[in-house]
Amino acid sequence: MIPSNPPATSPGRTVHTLDERGFIRDWVVSPAWSAPCDDLGRLLEPDGTPWGADGRWVLTNGPDVAPLKRKLYALHPLLADQRLPPVVEGGALAWTRSHGDPASTGTWQRVHTGADGFVDWSRFCFTPEYRHSLCATSLEVDQAEYRDLEIASTGPVAAFLDGELVLQTDEFSYMEPIAHRVRVRLESGTSTLHVAAWQVAFRECRHIVSVRVDGLPVRVVIPSPGADEHASRAGEQLLESVAVGPWASRDGTTRITGPRGARLLVSVSGAPPRPVVLDGGSAVLDLAETHEAHSEGAASMLSTGESELTLRVARDDVPVCRTARVASLAGVARVDARHETPEAWRQRLLHHSAAAGPGSARALARHVLEPDRPLDTADLETPLRMIRARYDCADFEAVGLVHLWHRLPEESWRDDDREKVRLALTGFKYWIDQPGLDAMCYFTENHQFVWHTAELLVGEMFADEDFANTGWTGRQHAEHAAPLAEEWIRRKLAGGFSEFDSNAYLAIDCLALVSLVEFARSEQLRLLAEALLDKVLLTLATNSWQGVHGAAHGRSYTHTLRSARFEETAPIMLLLWGVGALNDAVLPATVLATARSYTMPAVIRSLARAEPDEWDGRQVYRGEYRLHHDLLARPYGSDLRVWRTPDAMLSSVQDYRSGLPGLQEHIWGATLGSEVQVFATHPAASTIGSSARPSSWAGQRVLPRAHQHRDSALVLHRIPDDDRFGTTHLWFPADLFDEWQQHGPWLAGRVGEGYVAVATAGGFTPQATGDEAWQCWWPAGDGACYVATVGRRAVDGAFPEFVAALCEPAFGGSRRNPAVTWTTRDGRALALGWGTAFTVDGRDTSLGADGNPEDPPHLSNPACRQELGADLLEVDWEGERLVIDYGRGRRTQPESGVEATAVYAGGSGHGRA
């Protein structure tokens, strides 16, 4: 290794400490440089069977791709024998990934990591990419001493101390980092540490590095020209005292609080900094509707509405900074239009879609509203780019183009736009067994079905044409897809979804289902799709609350849990029952709004709008994963509970894979409003980004054990001894409650006439600074046990009475085997241990009337009961009835005996487009 040249003169510097666990939190970092991964053909066959140890199936599934990544790394190993760039904040740097590659250039940028200690370059990559990066800092001791460095990453790293290579690895993991230890000698003075990281990305890519110093503390030094060390230390302490929030900004502003009179410079999403003075200890900052865009396609459901704030001290010689994330909701309308007509809801949705960003949804909506308006070529650019380049999520875009092809007459298309769409769709890859090396996802539940839908419908559109990728005719593609689509539908009708009640992917399922109802040539397939779409919308209606999809979810994302306005199901709820939100996720709702054949049964709308004093619902899903579809071969199942009143909702999934690693599951939560969802997680990372699965708030590092009885739930966590956080945390956005208070181990809040209370051993301590201040609450005890309950004024009296009636739970057991018992306000004795039965008044709730383990129902709530395996689903609510025959794929309304295959009229007969 060639050491870096020392600077000619000693620059200024900032000095920092390790955190309490020994992690280095302060670095300068390079950009994450990337290049197309265009040589996959050296290791994988692009044609033939995709299966086997060397099959191309591994490209689309992160957890199983590590062996392939290691082979790719062997072709392009990290180049350790090159000059290390001098470490100076703002200084130029150059780094070469591998032999034969050009040098990548950039500048060193200062970073203060999250509490997990990770320098994080993670990104969702829609096409395969090689990625590499650098981070660097200096360690200072007064006497030469030895230390152990623990370096963790999810891919190969090379670590250099004062120019000497001390560690080089070639291992990969999916999400959980791999740690390596190396003993080093730190000479008296400063020692420069460089860490180079290498990755190859297929979809979600967790690209991270952390370093922990094991032994006595050291100083962390960052050379920074012109920096005043002492003023920078004071500035850092000031910034550590600042809070920003709440995360969900309803009016497009955010509040910054901190020491009185503090002068800050705040930049919003890279804009020029603005001076902010904390007069009286606080200031309000206008976000100016600036936020980061995270979506590359009209149907890609990743928009967060977030802005990143960079906070600095208003002195030129203090370079330290902190970042904070907030989300402006000013442009995401929360709508309660239940007093309006279904056609008014439809018009709201269509006008919103017509004003949205370019894409298929905008084109569809504009055509309905202005039939003579020509198709804007801009609406095709993103779908065509994604399809041609085989981006992940291009299957969603292909279905959107199917709608445009059918709905827009030829005279609406400009120039050769229609021909461009034809060529793109007939040249596309539609399943893993077809030629091509790409990282498109075929194996999650929603993607499977969208692929089958796209292939079937495109194949039928161009039945006699030859498709360039396979050489098949369109008819052959349709014949390939039809049995796959039918099998998928029948399996979900019988057993339900593995991605149960996902507030992201249920919308995508609806997109595919309504497309089949509208365009499939097979009557049987159309009727099956209609039956499943009815069932999906029925469960969405019964498992949501006032336009918030507040159920536990098989897969979810942080921004949708912090604000229901970002749920992908929100526009569908607004369209179909008048309460929800208008966000960027408009393609599924727009195809429903422009449907000509599908009409939602009236009883579903009535159920969604109903507000009974008590709703006690249960939904049990059971199914089998299939290896060549799901990349797993085991049963799946979930047991969802939903308790609703007019003022609050509590939902949880019972004993869901308890004690196993999590991914994106939302296990339990209480809902009192669109931005007031209360839940706890065992965090796996500091980030809330979608490429960490699990992250800080979406998913759990280790899944807890949860059980619910009516309005109350008990939750237990097993926290590993080596856990980075060592505890759990609670999301409780205090500023968004009308009132809240702490009472012994309880943290309780009120919104309107709805109440929620959560208890843990020792109670909670709020995060007082940063962008989760007074929203994140840390258990004062070990965080292993939670009790959650909801109430309402009509039953529990005024809020102080509700709080006073909360008796203290008995938290027991051990860290590895926690247990809790609690008596509810109405006298029910609930008890749960990690390995023991959940009991209510001493009775095991999993037992049937005969004392043996029950055979649970598939669906059970005040409107219906269906047993697992039954073909008939009968729904009866306040005089409206619906019967769905799964076997025949028929929907009937028994009061008339008429089989319903009516035109979707949006409620007023204006649904034809």
N, C-alpha and C positions, 0 to 999 in steps of 0.2 A: 504494500500500500504506500502511496505517495502522500506524505502529510501535507496539510494545507500550509500555505505561506502565512506566517504571522503578520498582522497589520503593522505598518511602519510606526504608528503611534498608538498608544493605548486609548481605546475609545471609552466613552462613558459606558455605564452599565446599570442594570437593575439586578437586585439581589432578592431571592425568594427562599422560602423554606419548603422542605418536603411536607406532605400532609401527614396526618396522625398515623397512617399505615405505612408511610415511607414512599409513597408514590411521588414521582416528579410530575408536577402539574403545569410547569411553565417551560415553554419551548419556542423555538422558531421553526417554521415548517415550510416546506416547498408546496407548490400545487400538486395535485394528483395528476400526473401526466398519463395520457392514454393513447393507444393506437389500436386499430382494428385487429382482432384476432382472426387473421385471414389464412392461416396455415393449418387449420384443423384437419384438413385432408391428409396431412403427413401421419396422422395417428388414427383417424377414423375413416371408415368407408362411407361415402355419401349415399350409397344405394344398397339394395339388398336388405336383409333382416337388420332391424335396429337393435336386436337383443344380444345378450352375451356380455362377457367381461369387457370386450373391446367395442361394444355397440354404441351407437350415437345416442341412445336413450339417456345416457348420463348427462348430456348437455343441458337438459331442461330441469334438472333436479339437484339443487344445491347440496343437500346432505350426502348424495352419493357420487359427487363429482370429484372428490379429493384425489383419487388415483390418477384420473386424467389430468388434473391440474399439475400434479407432480411430474408427469411425463412432459407436459408442455414446458414446465420450468426447466427440465433437463435440456430441452432444445434451446431455451433462451435464458440461461442462468444469470442471476444477478452478477454484474461485473464488479468485483471487489477491488481489482487492481487498477484504480484510477485516482486522480487527484481529488481529495476531499475539498469541497468549497469552504472558504473561510466563513466562520460563524459570526455574522454581524447583522443585527436586525435591519431590514431594509436593503441589505447587500445583495448583489447579483450572485446567482449560483448557476452551475451547469452540472448535469449528471447524465450518464449514459446507462440505459437499462441493461443492455447485453452487448456482446461483441457484434460489431457490424451495424449497430443502430446509431443514428445521429444523436448528438447530445441534446437533451431537453434543458431548457433554460427557464429562469424565473427569478423571483426575489424572495428572500426570507421574510416571512410574516409571523408576527407574534401570536401565540395561542396560549390560552389558559384552559386546561381540560376540564371536563365535568368531574364529578365526584368519583367516577370509576377510574380516573387516571388515563383514559385512552385518548391519544391523538387520533382523530377520526376523519378519514377521507371517504367514508362509505358513500355509495351511490347505487341507485337502481339503474342498471345498464340494459337498454332495450335490445341491444345487439352485443355479441361477444367482444370483449375488449381486454387487451393487456394494459395493466396499470402499474405504475411505480411512483415512489415518493420518498422524501427524506424528512427527517426531523433531527434537530440538534439542540444541544444546550451545553452548559459547562457546570462541573461539580468542583466545589472549592473546599479544601481542608487546610488547616494550619500546620499539621504534622502529617507526614506520609503514613498512610494507613491502608489496610485491606478492607474491602467491602464485597458483599455478594450482590450482584445485579440480577434481578428476576425480570426477564424481558418476555412479554406476552404478545402474541399476534395471531391472526388467522391465516397467515401465509408466510413465505420465506422472508427472513430478515438477515441483514448483515450489520453487526454492531462494531464500531471502531472507537477506541479510547486513545486519544492523542495520536491518531493516525494508524494505530495498530489494530488489525482485525482480531477481535476477541471472541466473536461468535458468528457463525453462519449456519442457517438452517434451511431445510427444503420441504418442510411439512405444511400441510393445509388442513384447516377445519372449516366447518360451515358457519356456525355462529359462536360457539363456545371457544374462546381463545386457548392456544397452547402456550404454556409457560416453559421457559428455559432459564437455567441459572448458570452464571459464570462468575468466578472469583477474580477480582481485579485489584491492582494496587493503584491507589490514588496518590500521586506525588504531592508534596507540599505546594500549595498554590492552586491554580485552576487546571482542571483536566477537561478537554473537550470531548464530548460524546456525540457521535453521529450514529443514527440508525436509519438504514435504508430498508424500505419495505417493497415487496413485489406481490402482485396479485393478477389473477385473470378472472374476469367477471362474466358470469352468465346470470342475467337478471339481478336479483338482490345480491349485492356484494358488500360484505362487512370488511372494510379495509381499515385496520386499526393497529396501533402499537401502544404498549404501555411499558414503563420501566419503574420498578420498585427497588429502592436501595435498602438492603437488609443489613442492619448494624447501626452504629451510632449515627446521628443526623449529620448531614452535610449541607452546605449552602448551594443553592442553585443560582447560577449567574448567567445573565444574557447580555452580551456586549451590545450596546446601543449608542450610536454616536450622539453626543450632546445630552445624554440622559444624566440627571442628577440622582445618584443612588438614594440619598436620604429623602428627597422630595418624592421620589417614585415609591418608596416604601410607604410614606404617608398617603400618597395617592391611592396605592393599592388597598390600604386599610379603609380609606374612604369608599372606594368602589365596592369593597366587600360589605359595606354597611348600607348599600342602596338596594331598594326593592322596586320591582316593576310589575305592574299588573292591574287588574287580573288578566289572565291569558285571553279570555274572551271579551273583546271590546265591542259593546253593542252600539256605541255612538261614534266609532272611528277615532277615539282618543285613548290614551293610556296614562295612568298616574305613576309618577316617579317619586319615591319617598326616600328620605335619608337625613343625614345631619343638617340642621338648620343652616341656611346661608350657603350651602355647598354650591360651587359653580362647576357645571359639567358641560361637555360637548357631546351631543347625541346625534348619531347618523342613523337614518332609517333606510334599511335595504340598500346601502351603498351611496345614498344621496349625500350631498355636502352636509357637514355637521352643523347643528343648530345649537346656540348657547341656551342652556337651561339653568336657572337659578332656583334652588330649593328654598324659596321664601317660606318661612314657617315650617320647613321640613318637607315640603312637597311641591310638585308642579305637574301640570297637565300637558301632555305632548300630543299634538295632532298627528296622526299617522298618515294623513293625506292620501288615504286609499291606496297606499303602496303596499304590495305584498309580492312574495315570490311565487312564480308559477312553477308547479311541479308536474304538470301534465303535458305529455307530448301528443295526445290524441283525444278526440272529442269523447270517446268512450272509455278512456283511461281514467280510473277513478282515484286519482292521487292528489287532487288539489287540496291545499290546506288553508289557504287564505292568510298565511303567516307573513309577518314582517320580522326581519332581524334588526335589532337595535344594537349599535356599538356605542358604549359609554366610555368616555375618557374624562380626565381632569383637564381643566382649561389652562394648562401650562405646557409650553413647548418642550420643556425638559423632563416631562413625565409621560413616557410612551406606554405605560401599562393601560390595559383596557379590559372591559368585560362585555360579553354579549348577552342579549336577552331576546326571547321570542314571544311575540304577541300576535293575536289574530284579530283583524278588524272584521266585524260582522256587518258593517254598515252596508256592504254591497250584497249581502246574502240574506234575502228577505225571509223572515219567519212569518208565515201567513196562517191566520185562523179565519177562514171564510166559510165556516160551516153554515152560516145563515144564507149563503148564496146558493145558486143552482149548480148542478153538475156541469152545465154548459159554461157557466161563468168560471168554474175552476179550470175547465179545459182551455178557455180563452186565455186565462192568466198564464198557464203553462206554455201555450203556443207562442204568445207574445214574448215571454221570457226566452224561450229557445230561439226565436227569430232574432233576438238582440244579442245572443250569446256569441262566443268565439266561433270562427269558421269550423265547419264540419257537417256531417250528415244530418245531425239533429237540426241545425240551423236551416239547412236546405229544405228539409221536410216541412218544418214549421212555416217557413216563408212561402212555400208552395201552397199550403193550405190557406194561409191568410191572403195571399196574392197569387191566384192561380196563373195569371198571365206573366208573372215575373220570371225572367230567364234564370237558370241556375248560375250562381256565381262560381266561377272556376276555383276561387279560393277555398270553397267548401270541399273540394276534392283533393287539395294539396296534401294535407296531413294523412288522410286515409290512403292515398296512393303511395306516398312516401313510405308509410309503415308497411304496406303490403309488399311493395317492390323490394324493400330492404329486409323483409322478414323480421320486423320488430316484434318483440313480445307484445301481446295485446292486439296484434294486427287482426286476429280472428274477430274481435269485437267490431273492428272497422269494416271487415268484409261483410258482416251482417248488416251494418248500416248502409253500405252501398247496394245491397240487395233491395232494401226498401226504396232507395232512390231510383233504381232501375225499374221497379214495378210501379212506383207512384207518379213519377214525373214523365209526362208524354215526351216523345222524341223532339217535338218542336221547342221544348223548354231547355234543351241542352245546347251549349255553345260549341261551335267549331267541331273539333274531334274529341271533345271530352267524353262522349259516350264510348267511343272506340278505345280511349285510354283505360276506361273502367273495365271494358270487356277484356282487353289484353292483360290487365293486372289480375283480374279474377281467374282467368283461364291459365295463367302462368304460376299460380300460387300453389303452395304446399298445404295440404289439408289434414294430414295426420302423420304421426311419427313413423309409420311404415312406408311413407313416400320419400322420394329422393330429396336430399338436401342436408347440409350441416348448419344448424341454427340453434339458437337458445330460446325459441318460442316455447311457452309452457303448454304442454298437452295433458298434464296429469293431475292438476287440481280439479276438483269436482265441477266448478263452473266452466273452466276452459274446455274440459272434455265435451260438454254438451254444446258449447258454442261452436267448437270445431265441427261436430257432427251436423249441426244445423247449417253452418255455412257451406259445408261440402255438399249436403243434400240440395239446398236451394240453388246454389250456383250451378251444380250439375244439372238440375232440372231446367234452369234458365238457358243453358247452352248444351242441351242434351246431345246434339249431333256434332259438336265441335270437338277437335282434339285439344287436350290440355297439355301445354308445353312441358310442364314439370314431369308428368308421369307417362305421357303418351296415351293415356286413357281418353275415352270420350267422356263428355259430361254425363251421359247416361250411366257409364260404368262408375263414375264418382258417386252419383246418386245411389246406385245399387250398393256401393261400399258403405255409404253413410247411413242408409235407412235402417238396417237392423241395429246398428250401434245406437242411433238416436232412440229407437223404440225400446231397446233394452234399458237404456239409461232412464227413460221416463217411467217404465214399469217398476224399476228398482226403487225410484224415489217415491212413487205412489204407494208402494208396499211398505217401505221402511223409513222413508225420510232421508234427510241430508246429513252428510258428515260435517259439512260447513254449516251447522245448524244456526238458523236465524242470523246469518251474517248480515250486518247492516251495510256491507259493501257488496257482497256477491249474490245476495238474493235478488238484487236489481238486475244483475247480469243474467241470472236464470230467467227472470221475466222477459228480458230482451230476446232470448232465444225462443222461449215458449210462445210468445205472441207472434214471432216471425213464422213459426211452423203453423200456427193456427191460420195465419193470413195467407201463406203462400205454398205450403206443402200440397202436393197433388194427391197424396194418399188420404182418403177420408178417415181411415182408421188412425193414422198418425195425427191428423188434425184434432180428432176427438180426444185422443190420449193427451195431447199437449194442452188442450182446453181443460181437461179434468185436472191436470197437475197445476196449471196456472190458477184455476179456482182454489185449489188447496193451498198453494203458496200465498195467495192474497188473503185467504181466510186466516192463515196463521199470522200473517203480517198484521191483520186487523185485530186479532185477539191478543197478540203479544206486543202491542204498542200502546202508547198512552198519549193522547192528545197530540198526535203527530210526531212523537218521539219513539223511535224503535228501541225502547229501553230494556228489551229482554237481554238475558245472557246470550253471548254470541260465540259461535265456533271459530270465527275469524273476524278481527276488527282492527282499527287503526286509532291511534291516540286522538287525532283531531276530531274524530266522530264521537269519541267518548267525552271530550271536553265541551263540544257543542253539537247537538243533534242537527243543527243547520247544515253540517257537512256530511250527514249520512247520505249514502247513495240511494237509499230507499225513501228519503224525504220528499223528492219531487213526485214520486209515485203516490205517496199518501195524500199529498196536496191535490193531485189530479183526481184521485178516486174517491176521497171522502172529505176534501176541503180543508184539511189542516196538515201542515208540514212546512217545507221550505223550498225555496227556489235557489239552487246552487249550480255548480258547473256540470253535475252528473245528470245531464238531461236526455241522453239518447234513449235509455230504457223507457222513461216516461213519455218521450215524444212519440215513440213507435206505438205505445199504448194509446196515446191521444189521437193518432192518425189511423188506428185500426178500423177496418171495415167489417170484419167478421166476428171479432171477439166482443162480448158484452159481459161485464162483471155481474154476477147475480146480486140482486138488490139486498139480500139478507147480509151479504158481506159488508156493504156500506152501512147498513143499520148497526151491525156489530161494532164496526170501527167507531161509530159516532155515539154508541151507547155509553152511559156513565152510571152503571149500577152502583149501589152503595158498597157492594163487595163483589169482586170477581176472583175466583180461585181456579186457576187453570193449570193443566199439566199436559206436557207434550213429550212423548217417549219415542225416540228414533232408534232403530236397529237396522244394521246392514252389514254387508261384507265388502271389504276392499278387494279389488282384483289386481293382480300383480301387473299385468300389461296395460292397465288403465290408471291405477293409483300408485304404482310402484310399492305397494304394500299388499300383504296377503294375510289379513286378520279381520276379525269383526270390528265394527265401530258402533258406538251407541252414545246416546245422551238422554238425560231425564231432566227436562226443563220445567221449572215452576214459575208461575206468574201470579202475583197478587196485585190487584188494581182496585183503587177507589177513585172517586172524582178528584181527589187531591194529591195522590201519590201512587207510586208503583214500586214494588220490590220484586226482583227476579233473580234466579240463580240456577245453575246446573248442578245436579246432585252427584257427588262423588266422581267427578269426571277425571279419570286417569290420575287420581290423587297420588302424589309422591313422585310422579314422572316429570321429565323435562317438558316445559311448555313451549308454545310457539306464538300464536296470536289470539289465544282464547280470552274471552271476557267472562269471568266465572260468576260474578255476582255484581249487582248494582242497585241502588235506589235512585228513583227519578222523581224530581219535584218541579222540573222545568227544562227547557231546551238546553240551557247552560248549567243546570244544577243537577248533575249526576254524581252520586257519591259511591265510591268503590275503593277497594284496597288491592294492591298487587305486591308480589315479591319481585322487585326490580332486577333485571338482568344487565342493565346498562344505564348510563345517564341520559343517552340520547332518546328522543322521541321519534327519530326518523324511521321511515318504513323499511329500510334495509337492515335494521336490527330486529330480529325476530326470535325471541321476545325483546322488547325495548324496556324503557322505564315504566310505561303505563299501559302498553298493549301487550298482553301475554304475561306469563309468569316464568321466572327461571325454574322453579319447581312448582308444579300445580298443587293447590291446596285441596283440602277436603271440605266441601260445603254441603250443608243440608238446611232446608227451609220448611217451615210449617206456617202456612197462612202469611201473616204480616211480619214474620221474624226469621232470621237466618243465623246459624252458627257456622263459623269458618275457622279451620285449623291449618297451620303452615308447619312444614318441616324445613328448617333452614340449615343448609350444609355448614360444617365448621369452617370451610375455606371460602365462604361466600364473601364477595367484595363489599357488599353493603351490610351483611350480617343481620338484616332485619327486613321488615316490610314497610310499606307506607300507605297513607290514606289520601285520596283526593276529595277534598271538602272545600270548595271555593267560598270562603267565608263572606267575602264582600258581595256576593251575589244573593245571599240570603236576606230576607227581610229582617230577621233577627236570629241570633245564635248564642249559645252559651256552653260553657264547660261545667260539668257537674260530676265530681268524683272521676270515675274512669270513662264517663260519657262525654261525647261531643255531639251536641244536638243543634238542629237548625229548623227554621220555618220559612216556607215560601207560601204566601197566601194563607190558606187554611190547611196546608199539608205539612207534616212533620217527618223528620228523620232523626235517628239517634244511632250512634256507633260507639261501642265500648271496646277497650283492650286493657290488659293488665297495666296499671299505673297511669292510664289516661294517655293523652296526646300532647306533644309539644309542636307548635307551628314552625315551619320553615319561615324565618323572619326576613330573609333577604333573597335577592335574585329574582328570577322571573316565575318562581313558583311560591312566592311569599304568600302566606295565609291561604294557600290552596293545598299545598302538600303538608301533611301532618305526620310526624314521626312518633311511633309508640315510645312511651317512657320506659316500658318493660322490654321483653324480648320480641314482641310483635308476632308471637306464634298463634294467638287466639283473638278472634273478633266475634262480637255480637252486633247484629244490625236489626233495626226494627223501624217500621214506618207507622204513622198515625194521622189522625185528622181531627179538627176541632169538633166536628159534629159528634164524634165518639169519645174523644179524650179530653174535651174541654179546652180551655185556653192553653197556650204554649207553656207557661210556667207549670200548669197542672200536669201536662204531659211529661215534662222533665222530672217533676217531683215524684211521679209514679214509677220511675225507672229504678228498679232495685239493682243492687250491685251483683254482677255475675260472679260465680266462683271459678276462677281460673286455676287450673291444676295441671297435673302430669309433669312432663319434663320437656326440654327443648326438642328431643327426638320423638317424644310421644305426648303431645299436648292434649289437654282435655278442658272442657268447659261445661258448666251447667248454669241455667238461668231460668227464672220464673217470670213469665210475661206479665204485662199489666192486667190481663184478665185471668191470671192464675194458672196458665199451662206451664208445666215443668218440662223444659227442654234440656237434653243432655247429649253430648257427643264427645267421644274419645277418638284418638287417631285410629285405633284398631278395633273399636267397639261400635255397637249399633247406635244409630240415632234414635232416641226415644222421646216420646211425648207422653207425659204422665206415666212413665214407666213402660209404655208399650213400644215395641220395635215397629217403626212405621213401614218397614219393608215387608211385613208379614200380612198375609191375607186373612180372611175371616176364619179359616181353618187352622191358623197358627203356623202355616208353612210359608216360605217365601212366595210372594205374590207373582202372578202373571200380570204385568202392568198394562194399562190401556195404551193405545197409540195416541189418542187425543181424548182429553176429558176436561170439560169446562161447562159453564151453565148453558151453553148452546148446543153441545154435541158430546157424544161419547162413542168412540170407535175402538174396537179391540185390534191389537196387532194381528195382521194377516187377514183381516176382514176386507171384503171387496166393496162394501157399501159404506159410504160416509153420509150420515143424515144430520142435517143442521136445522134446528128449529128455534126461532127467536122472535118473540112477540108477534106471533101470527104469520111470520114469513118462514118458508121452508125451502130447503135445497137437499137433493139427493144426488150424490155422484157415485156412479157405478165404475169402480176402477177396472174391473174385468172387461167391461164393454166400452169403456171410455165415453160413457154417456152421462149427461147432466140432465136431471129432470126436476120440475117444480110440481110436487105432488098435488097441490090444490087444483091445478088445471090439467095435470097429466101430460103436459106438453113437453117434449124434449126441446131444450133451449139451445138453439144455434143461431141466435139473433144477431143482427148487425149492431156493433157498438155505436151508439148514437150520442155518446157523451151526455146522456140524460135528456136531450132535447131534439134528437133527430138530425143533428148537424155534424155527425162524425165522419161523413164520407169525404174523402180527399181526392 
